[in-house]
Amino acid sequence: MLEFSKIVEFAVEQKMRRQHCRDRLAEHEEALKKETRLKGCAQHGRDTVARLGMATQEDINKVIEELVTQALQAVFGPQFFFKVTNAIKRNQAETTFSVLEDGHPLDLEEESGGGMMDLVALCLRVVLWAIKSPRTSPVIILDEPLKFLDGVRLEAAGEMICRLSNMLGLQFIIVSHVDQLLESADVMYRVEKVGEVSEVTCVKSETDNE
């Protein structure tokens, strides 16, 4: 039979153990609360950065929309507009592009046999160069950039490229087999393979435009 003093000693020991466990539990709970607050702050920070990113993106979007819309309207007509849409998904800003005809979205792959997609891709490439800091050399080399655009619209597309060149101080070097697109060029060379040799002939020079 246990002595009374042993029982008291055992009870005190158990009480101290329970108190120690409660203290450790309180410490863990406090640490968990701090971690939760830190995670909340981090999440808030990520959300803030994402919102700031979207605010900055909105300014860029206006430039993109205006330039691509001008190109679309110059080539396809005044009923076309380019739209850039931003959204935050998985704490990251995502951007989608669309072309609207009289307010209705179009499937670019099906429109104009791919010619409209060619034009939009060309304009986006120019915009990316224009907004990049620092910019690279003001020269863009294009190989058959509008190969799916029909002949009726190629002349307008060539004039549009000239306007972009003058507006941005950007030189385009275009390789193409389509004469309608090249007619707007300031300088034009014809490259023909004769036997084993490629012959280069100046077809149009800057002095021809004076």
TORDO-493842 format. One record per residue (C-alpha): residue number from 1; chain; x, y, z. Coordinates in steps of 0.2 Angstrom, whole numbers, plus 5000, padded with zeros to 4 digits. Layout:
// TORDO-493842
NUM, A, X, Y, Z .
...
***
This chain:
// TORDO-493842
1, A, 5000, 5000, 5000 .
2, A, 5007, 5017, 4995 .
3, A, 5011, 5029, 5008 .
4, A, 5001, 5045, 5008 .
5, A, 5017, 5055, 5005 .
6, A, 5021, 5045, 4989 .
7, A, 5003, 5049, 4983 .
8, A, 5006, 5067, 4986 .
9, A, 5023, 5067, 4978 .
10, A, 5015, 5058, 4963 .
11, A, 5000, 5070, 4961 .
12, A, 5012, 5085, 4962 .
13, A, 5023, 5077, 4949 .
14, A, 5008, 5074, 4938 .
15, A, 5002, 5092, 4941 .
16, A, 5019, 5099, 4936 .
17, A, 5019, 5088, 4920 .
18, A, 5002, 5094, 4915 .
19, A, 5007, 5112, 4918 .
20, A, 5023, 5109, 4908 .
21, A, 5012, 5101, 4894 .
22, A, 5000, 5116, 4895 .
23, A, 5015, 5128, 4894 .
24, A, 5022, 5119, 4879 .
25, A, 5005, 5119, 4871 .
26, A, 5003, 5138, 4874 .
27, A, 5020, 5141, 4866 .
28, A, 5016, 5130, 4851 .
29, A, 4999, 5139, 4849 .
30, A, 5007, 5156, 4850 .
31, A, 5020, 5151, 4837 .
32, A, 5006, 5144, 4826 .
33, A, 4997, 5161, 4827 .
34, A, 5013, 5170, 4823 .
35, A, 5016, 5159, 4808 .
36, A, 4998, 5162, 4802 .
37, A, 5000, 5180, 4804 .
38, A, 5016, 5180, 4794 .
39, A, 5008, 5169, 4781 .
40, A, 4994, 5182, 4780 .
41, A, 5006, 5196, 4778 .
42, A, 5015, 5187, 4765 .
43, A, 4999, 5183, 4756 .
44, A, 4993, 5201, 4758 .
45, A, 5010, 5206, 4751 .
46, A, 5009, 5195, 4736 .
47, A, 4991, 5201, 4733 .
48, A, 4997, 5219, 4734 .
49, A, 5012, 5216, 4722 .
50, A, 5000, 5207, 4710 .
51, A, 4988, 5222, 4710 .
52, A, 5002, 5234, 4707 .
53, A, 5007, 5223, 4693 .
54, A, 4990, 5224, 4686 .
55, A, 4990, 5243, 4688 .
56, A, 5006, 5245, 4678 .
57, A, 5000, 5232, 4666 .
58, A, 4984, 5243, 4662 .
59, A, 4995, 5257, 4656 .
60, A, 5004, 5245, 4645 .
61, A, 4988, 5238, 4639 .
62, A, 4982, 5254, 4633 .
63, A, 4997, 5256, 4622 .
64, A, 4995, 5238, 4615 .
65, A, 4976, 5240, 4612 .
66, A, 4978, 5257, 4603 .
67, A, 4993, 5252, 4591 .
68, A, 4985, 5235, 4587 .
69, A, 4968, 5242, 4584 .
70, A, 4975, 5256, 4572 .
71, A, 4983, 5242, 4562 .
72, A, 4968, 5231, 4562 .
73, A, 4957, 5246, 4556 .
74, A, 4969, 5251, 4543 .
75, A, 4969, 5234, 4535 .
76, A, 4952, 5226, 4539 .
77, A, 4940, 5241, 4543 .
78, A, 4934, 5252, 4557 .
79, A, 4923, 5239, 4565 .
80, A, 4938, 5229, 4572 .
81, A, 4946, 5232, 4589 .
82, A, 4960, 5224, 4599 .
83, A, 4956, 5220, 4618 .
84, A, 4968, 5215, 4632 .
85, A, 4961, 5208, 4647 .
86, A, 4970, 5205, 4664 .
87, A, 4966, 5194, 4678 .
88, A, 4974, 5187, 4694 .
89, A, 4975, 5168, 4695 .
90, A, 4986, 5158, 4707 .
91, A, 4993, 5175, 4714 .
92, A, 4999, 5179, 4696 .
93, A, 4993, 5192, 4683 .
94, A, 4988, 5183, 4667 .
95, A, 4984, 5192, 4651 .
96, A, 4973, 5187, 4637 .
97, A, 4971, 5195, 4619 .
98, A, 4956, 5195, 4608 .
99, A, 4950, 5204, 4593 .
100, A, 4932, 5211, 4593 .
101, A, 4921, 5214, 4577 .
102, A, 4907, 5226, 4582 .
103, A, 4909, 5221, 4600 .
104, A, 4909, 5202, 4597 .
105, A, 4925, 5191, 4599 .
106, A, 4933, 5182, 4585 .
107, A, 4942, 5166, 4582 .
108, A, 4959, 5173, 4575 .
109, A, 4963, 5156, 4568 .
110, A, 4948, 5155, 4557 .
111, A, 4947, 5174, 4552 .
112, A, 4954, 5179, 4535 .
113, A, 4963, 5162, 4533 .
114, A, 4976, 5167, 4547 .
115, A, 4979, 5184, 4539 .
116, A, 4972, 5193, 4554 .
117, A, 4983, 5183, 4566 .
118, A, 4998, 5187, 4556 .
119, A, 4994, 5205, 4557 .
120, A, 4991, 5204, 4576 .
121, A, 5007, 5194, 4579 .
122, A, 5017, 5207, 4569 .
123, A, 5010, 5222, 4579 .
124, A, 5013, 5213, 4596 .
125, A, 5031, 5210, 4591 .
126, A, 5033, 5229, 4587 .
127, A, 5024, 5234, 4603 .
128, A, 5036, 5222, 4614 .
129, A, 5051, 5231, 4606 .
130, A, 5043, 5248, 4609 .
131, A, 5040, 5245, 4628 .
132, A, 5056, 5236, 4631 .
133, A, 5069, 5245, 4642 .
134, A, 5082, 5247, 4637 .
135, A, 5077, 5244, 4619 .
136, A, 5087, 5234, 4607 .
137, A, 5094, 5241, 4590 .
138, A, 5079, 5249, 4580 .
139, A, 5079, 5235, 4567 .
140, A, 5067, 5221, 4565 .
141, A, 5069, 5207, 4552 .
142, A, 5054, 5198, 4546 .
143, A, 5053, 5183, 4535 .
144, A, 5036, 5182, 4526 .
145, A, 5027, 5191, 4540 .
146, A, 5010, 5192, 4532 .
147, A, 5010, 5176, 4521 .
148, A, 4992, 5172, 4525 .
149, A, 4985, 5190, 4521 .
150, A, 4975, 5191, 4505 .
151, A, 4981, 5202, 4491 .
152, A, 4967, 5214, 4493 .
153, A, 4974, 5220, 4510 .
154, A, 4992, 5218, 4507 .
155, A, 4994, 5236, 4500 .
156, A, 4986, 5243, 4516 .
157, A, 4997, 5232, 4527 .
158, A, 5012, 5238, 4518 .
159, A, 5007, 5256, 4521 .
160, A, 5003, 5252, 4539 .
161, A, 5021, 5245, 4541 .
162, A, 5028, 5261, 4534 .
163, A, 5018, 5272, 4547 .
164, A, 5024, 5261, 4561 .
165, A, 5042, 5263, 4555 .
166, A, 5040, 5282, 4554 .
167, A, 5031, 5283, 4571 .
168, A, 5043, 5273, 4580 .
169, A, 5059, 5277, 4571 .
170, A, 5060, 5258, 4567 .
171, A, 5068, 5250, 4552 .
172, A, 5060, 5234, 4545 .
173, A, 5070, 5222, 4534 .
174, A, 5057, 5211, 4526 .
175, A, 5060, 5195, 4516 .
176, A, 5045, 5191, 4505 .
177, A, 5039, 5185, 4488 .
178, A, 5024, 5196, 4488 .
179, A, 5025, 5211, 4477 .
180, A, 5010, 5220, 4484 .
181, A, 5018, 5220, 4502 .
182, A, 5035, 5226, 4495 .
183, A, 5028, 5241, 4485 .
184, A, 5028, 5252, 4500 .
185, A, 5046, 5249, 4504 .
186, A, 5058, 5263, 4503 .
187, A, 5072, 5252, 4496 .
188, A, 5069, 5235, 4488 .
189, A, 5082, 5222, 4482 .
190, A, 5078, 5206, 4471 .
191, A, 5089, 5191, 4475 .
192, A, 5089, 5177, 4462 .
193, A, 5099, 5161, 4461 .
194, A, 5108, 5159, 4444 .
195, A, 5117, 5143, 4444 .
196, A, 5127, 5142, 4459 .
197, A, 5127, 5160, 4462 .
198, A, 5114, 5172, 4470 .
199, A, 5113, 5188, 4461 .
200, A, 5107, 5204, 4470 .
201, A, 5098, 5218, 4460 .
202, A, 5093, 5235, 4467 .
203, A, 5075, 5236, 4461 .
204, A, 5070, 5252, 4471 .
205, A, 5081, 5265, 4480 .
206, A, 5078, 5279, 4491 .
207, A, 5082, 5291, 4477 .
208, A, 5067, 5284, 4467 .
209, A, 5056, 5291, 4480 .
210, A, 5062, 5309, 4478 .
***
